[in-house]
């Protein structure tokens, strides 16, 4: 590790996800293609929801917000990773690293909270359908989205300001983007107390929504099975299982990164896990939550002529 305090005028070096071998070039190409698929899928979904009046409902409003977050979320990391891979320089400025950390925490936190609100929407729609227009009014939906953005932004700002005022004894980040767990090993002083704050934030922003999702879908399945419709039961199980799979992929991987002390982190494992929640999840969300939906596909066919 390099010695000496790291000033705000010094660049960081991102080791990156790949080197320059043939295998890494192939994997890099795959990630770039996934990035393109994520952008196309999410842009298409947002556009269809905006154009088709039959999709102007609370559920699709929340889905459009999720797609907007996913587009920004994956764009926070992949373009810089691609630029570093294709160039000889692997650097990111001190300010650029701070901005990337802030944006990544804000968008990741917003997605975690929004997924929880979406499960609440499905719970109300199926378990309390008569109260749905009141409990999921336009005002409440906007308040949910605003709450997700504002709370995650405040959380991200607090962590970013705190971390980037710490003294750094190195500038080599063994990761492909700047995030708090990858920066802590470079800090010159003991960060064990601060890691408790990171753990608390992770439990509130990640674990609580995940538990809410599990509880909501469990209740939905109970209600559906009480109805006694075999076709409805199989459809509900298929929908809930796919939603829970992609949600679990996001929450479990992020929790494993943000709730461990940095002494237990492995750079290689952290990179693989980061690919799952920062790249794979934004690719899967539009397909799992919407493009498999008959209403969305019907709207897509109508607007394609």
Sine and cosine of phi, psi and omega as CSV:
sin_phi,cos_phi,sin_psi,cos_psi,sin_omega,cos_omega
0.00,0.00,0.61,-0.79,0.02,-1.00
-0.96,0.30,0.49,-0.87,-0.03,-1.00
-0.97,-0.25,0.25,-0.97,0.01,-1.00
1.00,-0.09,0.55,-0.84,-0.02,-1.00
-0.92,0.38,0.56,-0.83,-0.03,-1.00
-0.99,-0.12,0.90,-0.44,-0.04,-1.00
-1.00,0.02,0.20,-0.98,-0.03,-1.00
-0.94,0.33,-0.17,0.99,0.01,-1.00
-0.99,-0.10,0.09,1.00,-0.07,-1.00
-0.96,-0.29,0.60,-0.80,0.02,-1.00
-0.99,0.15,0.41,-0.91,0.21,-0.98
-0.99,-0.11,0.37,-0.93,0.09,-1.00
-0.92,-0.40,0.84,-0.54,0.04,-1.00
-1.00,-0.05,0.88,-0.47,0.01,-1.00
-0.88,0.48,-0.61,0.79,0.05,-1.00
1.00,-0.05,0.13,-0.99,0.01,-1.00
-1.00,0.04,-0.48,0.87,-0.08,-1.00
-0.80,-0.60,0.26,-0.97,0.18,-0.98
-0.97,-0.26,-0.79,-0.61,-0.02,-1.00
-0.72,-0.69,0.37,0.93,0.00,-1.00
-0.98,0.19,0.14,-0.99,-0.01,-1.00
-0.90,0.44,-0.65,0.76,0.01,-1.00
-0.90,0.44,-0.69,0.72,0.01,-1.00
-0.91,0.42,-0.58,0.81,0.05,-1.00
-0.90,0.44,-0.63,0.77,0.04,-1.00
-0.91,0.42,-0.72,0.70,0.01,-1.00
-0.91,0.42,-0.61,0.79,0.05,-1.00
-0.88,0.48,-0.68,0.74,0.03,-1.00
-0.88,0.47,-0.65,0.76,0.03,-1.00
-0.88,0.48,-0.69,0.72,-0.02,-1.00
-0.92,0.40,-0.63,0.77,0.05,-1.00
-0.89,0.46,-0.65,0.76,0.05,-1.00
-0.90,0.43,-0.65,0.76,0.05,-1.00
-0.89,0.46,-0.62,0.78,0.05,-1.00
-0.87,0.49,-0.70,0.72,0.01,-1.00
-0.91,0.42,-0.67,0.74,0.01,-1.00
-0.89,0.46,-0.67,0.74,0.01,-1.00
-0.88,0.48,-0.70,0.71,0.01,-1.00
-0.90,0.43,-0.73,0.69,-0.03,-1.00
-0.90,0.44,-0.72,0.69,-0.02,-1.00
-0.89,0.46,-0.71,0.71,-0.03,-1.00
-0.96,0.30,-0.62,0.78,0.05,-1.00
-0.90,0.44,-0.68,0.73,0.03,-1.00
-0.87,0.50,-0.69,0.72,-0.03,-1.00
-0.90,0.44,-0.72,0.69,0.01,-1.00
-0.88,0.48,-0.67,0.74,-0.04,-1.00
-0.91,0.41,-0.70,0.72,-0.01,-1.00
-0.91,0.42,-0.69,0.73,0.01,-1.00
-0.90,0.44,-0.59,0.81,0.01,-1.00
-0.94,0.35,-0.62,0.78,-0.10,-1.00
-0.99,0.16,-0.62,0.78,-0.15,-0.99
-1.00,-0.03,0.88,-0.47,-0.06,-1.00
-0.93,0.37,-0.40,0.92,0.03,-1.00
-0.93,0.37,-0.29,0.96,0.00,-1.00
-0.99,-0.17,0.16,0.99,0.03,-1.00
-1.00,0.10,0.90,0.43,0.00,-1.00
-0.83,-0.56,0.27,-0.96,-0.01,-1.00
-0.83,0.55,-0.66,0.75,-0.03,-1.00
-0.87,0.50,-0.73,0.69,-0.05,-1.00
-0.97,0.23,-0.43,0.90,0.14,-0.99
-0.88,0.47,-0.72,0.69,0.03,-1.00
-0.91,0.41,-0.61,0.79,0.03,-1.00
-0.90,0.43,-0.63,0.78,0.04,-1.00
-0.91,0.42,-0.60,0.80,0.06,-1.00
-0.91,0.41,-0.62,0.78,0.06,-1.00
-0.89,0.46,-0.66,0.76,0.01,-1.00
-0.91,0.41,-0.64,0.77,0.05,-1.00
-0.89,0.46,-0.69,0.72,0.03,-1.00
-0.88,0.47,-0.70,0.72,-0.03,-1.00
-0.89,0.46,-0.64,0.77,0.03,-1.00
-0.88,0.48,-0.69,0.73,0.01,-1.00
-0.95,0.30,-0.60,0.80,-0.05,-1.00
-0.87,0.49,-0.77,0.63,-0.02,-1.00
-0.96,0.29,-0.45,0.89,0.01,-1.00
-0.97,0.26,-0.24,0.97,0.03,-1.00
-0.95,0.30,-0.47,0.88,-0.12,-0.99
-0.91,-0.41,-0.72,0.69,-0.17,-0.99
-0.90,0.43,-0.72,0.69,-0.02,-1.00
-0.86,0.52,-0.66,0.75,0.03,-1.00
-0.92,0.38,-0.65,0.76,0.05,-1.00
-0.88,0.48,-0.67,0.74,0.01,-1.00
-0.91,0.42,-0.67,0.74,0.00,-1.00
-0.89,0.45,-0.65,0.76,0.02,-1.00
-0.93,0.37,-0.60,0.80,0.00,-1.00
-0.92,0.39,-0.61,0.79,-0.07,-1.00
-1.00,0.08,-0.18,0.98,-0.02,-1.00
-0.92,-0.39,0.17,-0.98,0.03,-1.00
-0.99,0.16,-0.41,0.91,-0.02,-1.00
-1.00,-0.03,0.66,-0.75,0.00,-1.00
-0.89,-0.46,0.50,0.87,-0.15,-0.99
-0.99,-0.13,0.35,-0.94,0.16,-0.99
-0.61,-0.79,0.70,-0.71,-0.06,-1.00
-0.92,0.39,0.34,-0.94,0.03,-1.00
-0.84,0.54,-0.73,0.68,0.02,-1.00
-0.91,0.41,-0.66,0.75,0.02,-1.00
-0.88,0.47,-0.62,0.78,0.03,-1.00
-0.91,0.40,-0.66,0.75,0.02,-1.00
-0.90,0.43,-0.67,0.74,0.01,-1.00
-0.90,0.43,-0.68,0.73,0.01,-1.00
-0.89,0.46,-0.67,0.74,0.04,-1.00
-0.88,0.48,-0.72,0.70,-0.01,-1.00
-0.89,0.46,-0.73,0.68,-0.02,-1.00
-0.90,0.43,-0.66,0.75,-0.03,-1.00
-0.91,0.42,-0.68,0.74,0.03,-1.00
-0.92,0.40,-0.65,0.76,0.00,-1.00
-0.90,0.44,-0.76,0.65,-0.05,-1.00
-0.94,0.35,-0.65,0.76,0.03,-1.00
-0.90,0.44,-0.68,0.73,0.04,-1.00
-0.91,0.41,-0.65,0.76,0.03,-1.00
-0.88,0.47,-0.67,0.74,0.02,-1.00
-0.91,0.42,-0.67,0.75,0.00,-1.00
-0.87,0.49,-0.70,0.71,-0.01,-1.00
-0.95,0.32,-0.63,0.78,-0.03,-1.00
-0.91,0.41,-0.61,0.79,0.05,-1.00
-0.88,0.48,-0.60,0.80,0.07,-1.00
-0.91,0.42,-0.68,0.74,0.04,-1.00
-0.90,0.43,-0.58,0.81,0.02,-1.00
-0.91,0.41,-0.61,0.79,0.05,-1.00
-0.92,0.38,-0.56,0.83,0.07,-1.00
-0.90,0.43,-0.64,0.77,0.05,-1.00
-0.86,0.51,-0.71,0.70,0.01,-1.00
-0.92,0.38,-0.59,0.81,0.03,-1.00
-0.89,0.46,-0.72,0.70,0.00,-1.00
-0.91,0.41,-0.66,0.75,-0.06,-1.00
-0.89,0.46,-0.59,0.81,-0.09,-1.00
-0.99,-0.11,-0.63,0.77,-0.10,-1.00
-1.00,-0.03,-0.43,0.90,0.02,-1.00
-0.69,-0.72,0.87,0.50,-0.12,-0.99
-0.88,0.47,-0.53,0.85,-0.02,-1.00
-0.93,0.37,-0.46,0.89,-0.01,-1.00
-1.00,-0.08,0.01,1.00,-0.10,-1.00
-0.86,0.52,-0.72,0.69,-0.03,-1.00
-0.87,0.49,-0.48,0.88,-0.01,-1.00
-1.00,0.09,-0.73,0.68,-0.08,-1.00
-0.97,0.26,-0.35,0.94,0.01,-1.00
-0.82,-0.58,0.75,0.67,0.05,-1.00
-0.94,0.33,0.22,-0.98,0.01,-1.00
-0.85,0.53,-0.64,0.76,-0.01,-1.00
-0.90,0.44,-0.68,0.73,0.00,-1.00
-0.92,0.40,-0.66,0.75,0.03,-1.00
-0.87,0.49,-0.71,0.70,0.02,-1.00
-0.90,0.44,-0.60,0.80,0.03,-1.00
-0.91,0.41,-0.61,0.79,0.05,-1.00
-0.88,0.48,-0.75,0.66,-0.01,-1.00
-0.90,0.43,-0.70,0.71,0.01,-1.00
-0.89,0.46,-0.64,0.77,0.03,-1.00
-0.90,0.43,-0.65,0.76,0.02,-1.00
-0.89,0.45,-0.73,0.69,-0.01,-1.00
-0.91,0.42,-0.73,0.68,-0.09,-1.00
-0.93,0.37,-0.71,0.71,-0.03,-1.00
-0.92,0.40,-0.64,0.77,0.02,-1.00
-0.94,0.34,-0.55,0.83,0.03,-1.00
-0.92,0.40,-0.68,0.73,0.03,-1.00
-0.90,0.44,-0.71,0.71,0.04,-1.00
-0.86,0.51,-0.71,0.71,0.00,-1.00
-0.90,0.43,-0.65,0.76,-0.01,-1.00
-0.90,0.44,-0.68,0.73,0.00,-1.00
-0.88,0.48,-0.74,0.67,-0.03,-1.00
-0.93,0.38,-0.65,0.76,-0.03,-1.00
-0.91,0.41,-0.73,0.69,0.00,-1.00
-0.88,0.48,-0.68,0.73,-0.03,-1.00
-0.91,0.42,-0.75,0.66,-0.08,-1.00
-0.90,0.44,-0.66,0.75,-0.12,-0.99
-1.00,0.09,0.05,1.00,0.19,-0.98
-0.98,-0.19,-0.03,1.00,0.06,-1.00
-0.97,0.25,0.43,-0.90,0.05,-1.00
-0.98,0.20,0.82,-0.58,0.03,-1.00
-0.99,-0.17,0.73,-0.69,0.04,-1.00
-0.98,-0.21,0.14,0.99,0.02,-1.00
-0.40,-0.92,0.22,-0.97,-0.01,-1.00
-0.77,-0.64,0.05,1.00,-0.06,-1.00
-0.99,-0.12,0.97,-0.26,-0.02,-1.00
-1.00,-0.02,0.89,-0.45,-0.04,-1.00
-0.99,0.10,0.93,0.38,-0.03,-1.00
-0.32,-0.95,0.07,-1.00,0.04,-1.00
-0.97,-0.25,0.04,1.00,0.17,-0.99
-0.37,-0.93,0.19,-0.98,-0.04,-1.00
-1.00,0.04,0.86,-0.51,0.18,-0.98
-0.58,-0.82,0.34,-0.94,-0.17,-0.99
-0.81,0.58,-0.76,0.65,-0.03,-1.00
-0.87,0.49,-0.51,0.86,0.00,-1.00
-0.99,0.17,-0.28,0.96,0.00,-1.00
-1.00,-0.01,-0.48,0.88,-0.08,-1.00
-0.87,0.50,-0.60,0.80,0.04,-1.00
-0.89,0.46,-0.28,0.96,-0.01,-1.00
-1.00,0.02,-0.15,0.99,-0.07,-1.00
-0.97,0.23,0.65,-0.76,-0.08,-1.00
-0.97,0.23,-0.39,0.92,-0.09,-1.00
-0.95,-0.32,0.15,-0.99,-0.01,-1.00
-0.93,0.36,0.78,-0.62,-0.02,-1.00
-0.91,-0.40,0.27,0.96,-0.09,-1.00
-0.89,0.46,-0.61,0.80,0.03,-1.00
-0.92,0.38,-0.65,0.76,0.01,-1.00
-0.91,0.40,-0.55,0.84,0.00,-1.00
-0.89,0.46,-0.46,0.89,0.08,-1.00
-0.91,0.41,-0.58,0.81,0.06,-1.00
-0.92,0.38,-0.66,0.76,0.05,-1.00
-0.88,0.47,-0.67,0.75,0.03,-1.00
-0.88,0.48,-0.71,0.70,-0.01,-1.00
-0.89,0.46,-0.68,0.73,0.03,-1.00
-0.88,0.48,-0.67,0.74,0.01,-1.00
-0.89,0.46,-0.64,0.77,-0.01,-1.00
-0.92,0.39,-0.62,0.79,-0.04,-1.00
-0.97,0.25,-0.74,0.67,-0.13,-0.99
-1.00,0.09,-0.43,0.90,-0.05,-1.00
-0.95,-0.31,-0.78,0.62,-0.12,-0.99
-0.94,0.33,-0.69,0.72,-0.03,-1.00
-0.88,0.48,-0.73,0.68,0.07,-1.00
-0.88,0.47,-0.59,0.81,0.01,-1.00
-0.90,0.43,-0.67,0.74,0.05,-1.00
-0.91,0.42,-0.59,0.80,0.05,-1.00
-0.90,0.44,-0.63,0.78,0.03,-1.00
-0.90,0.44,-0.73,0.69,0.01,-1.00
-0.87,0.50,-0.69,0.73,-0.01,-1.00
-0.92,0.39,-0.66,0.75,-0.03,-1.00
-0.90,0.44,-0.74,0.67,-0.03,-1.00
-0.94,0.33,-0.51,0.86,0.08,-1.00
-0.90,0.44,-0.69,0.73,0.02,-1.00
-0.92,0.40,-0.64,0.77,0.04,-1.00
-0.86,0.50,-0.71,0.70,0.00,-1.00
-0.90,0.43,-0.62,0.78,0.03,-1.00
-0.88,0.48,-0.72,0.69,-0.01,-1.00
-0.90,0.43,-0.68,0.73,-0.02,-1.00
-0.90,0.44,-0.66,0.75,-0.02,-1.00
-0.94,0.34,-0.44,0.90,0.06,-1.00
-0.95,0.30,-0.37,0.93,0.01,-1.00
-0.95,0.33,-0.47,0.88,0.08,-1.00
0.99,0.14,0.19,0.98,0.03,-1.00
-1.00,-0.02,0.90,-0.44,-0.05,-1.00
-0.89,0.46,-0.68,0.74,0.01,-1.00
-0.91,0.40,-0.67,0.74,0.02,-1.00
-0.91,0.41,-0.60,0.80,0.02,-1.00
-0.91,0.42,-0.72,0.69,-0.02,-1.00
-0.91,0.42,-0.61,0.79,0.02,-1.00
-0.92,0.39,-0.66,0.75,0.00,-1.00
-0.90,0.43,-0.67,0.74,0.02,-1.00
-0.89,0.45,-0.67,0.74,0.01,-1.00
-0.89,0.45,-0.72,0.70,-0.01,-1.00
-0.91,0.41,-0.76,0.65,-0.04,-1.00
-0.90,0.44,-0.64,0.77,-0.02,-1.00
-0.91,0.41,-0.65,0.76,0.02,-1.00
-0.93,0.37,-0.66,0.75,0.04,-1.00
-0.90,0.44,-0.70,0.72,-0.01,-1.00
-0.92,0.40,-0.56,0.83,0.00,-1.00
-0.90,0.44,-0.76,0.65,-0.04,-1.00
-0.95,0.31,-0.57,0.82,0.06,-1.00
-0.92,0.40,-0.67,0.74,0.03,-1.00
-0.89,0.46,-0.63,0.77,0.04,-1.00
-0.85,0.52,-0.69,0.73,-0.01,-1.00
-0.94,0.34,-0.78,0.62,-0.11,-0.99
-0.94,0.34,-0.69,0.72,-0.06,-1.00
-0.91,0.42,-0.67,0.74,-0.02,-1.00
-0.93,0.36,-0.66,0.75,0.02,-1.00
-0.93,0.37,-0.63,0.77,0.05,-1.00
-0.89,0.46,-0.63,0.78,0.01,-1.00
-0.91,0.42,-0.46,0.89,0.01,-1.00
-1.00,0.09,-0.68,0.73,-0.17,-0.99
-1.00,-0.09,-0.05,1.00,0.02,-1.00
-0.91,-0.40,0.10,1.00,0.05,-1.00
-0.98,-0.19,0.61,-0.79,0.15,-0.99
-0.91,0.42,0.54,-0.84,-0.13,-0.99
-0.91,0.42,-0.30,0.95,0.04,-1.00
-0.93,0.38,-0.36,0.93,-0.01,-1.00
-0.99,-0.12,-0.03,1.00,-0.04,-1.00
-0.98,0.19,0.58,-0.81,0.13,-0.99
-0.90,-0.44,0.87,-0.50,-0.05,-1.00
-0.80,0.59,-0.67,0.74,-0.01,-1.00
-0.90,0.44,-0.71,0.70,0.01,-1.00
-0.92,0.39,-0.63,0.78,0.00,-1.00
-0.88,0.48,-0.59,0.80,0.01,-1.00
-0.92,0.39,-0.69,0.72,0.01,-1.00
-0.90,0.44,-0.70,0.72,0.00,-1.00
-0.90,0.44,-0.64,0.77,0.01,-1.00
-0.90,0.44,-0.57,0.82,0.06,-1.00
-0.87,0.49,-0.62,0.79,-0.04,-1.00
-0.91,0.42,-0.72,0.69,-0.08,-1.00
-1.00,-0.03,-0.27,0.96,-0.01,-1.00
-0.98,-0.22,-0.32,0.95,-0.05,-1.00
-0.84,-0.55,-0.78,0.62,-0.08,-1.00
-0.92,0.40,-0.69,0.72,-0.03,-1.00
-0.87,0.50,-0.74,0.68,0.05,-1.00
-0.89,0.46,-0.40,0.92,0.06,-1.00
-0.97,0.25,-0.66,0.75,-0.09,-1.00
-0.97,0.24,-0.58,0.82,-0.14,-0.99
-0.79,0.61,-0.78,0.63,-0.03,-1.00
-0.89,0.45,-0.50,0.87,0.00,-1.00
-0.98,0.18,-0.66,0.75,-0.05,-1.00
-0.96,0.30,-0.71,0.70,-0.12,-0.99
-1.00,0.09,-0.46,0.89,-0.17,-0.99
-0.72,-0.70,-0.75,0.66,-0.13,-0.99
-0.94,0.34,-0.19,0.98,0.16,-0.99
-1.00,0.01,-0.06,1.00,-0.07,-1.00
-1.00,0.09,0.72,-0.69,-0.06,-1.00
-0.90,0.43,-0.59,0.81,0.00,-1.00
-0.91,0.42,-0.68,0.74,0.01,-1.00
-0.92,0.39,-0.69,0.72,-0.01,-1.00
-0.91,0.41,-0.58,0.81,0.07,-1.00
-0.90,0.43,-0.67,0.74,0.03,-1.00
-0.91,0.42,-0.62,0.78,0.01,-1.00
-0.90,0.43,-0.67,0.74,0.03,-1.00
-0.91,0.41,-0.63,0.77,0.00,-1.00
-0.89,0.46,-0.66,0.75,-0.06,-1.00
-0.99,0.11,-0.15,0.99,0.13,-0.99
-1.00,-0.08,0.08,1.00,0.08,-1.00
1.00,-0.07,0.00,0.00,0.00,0.00
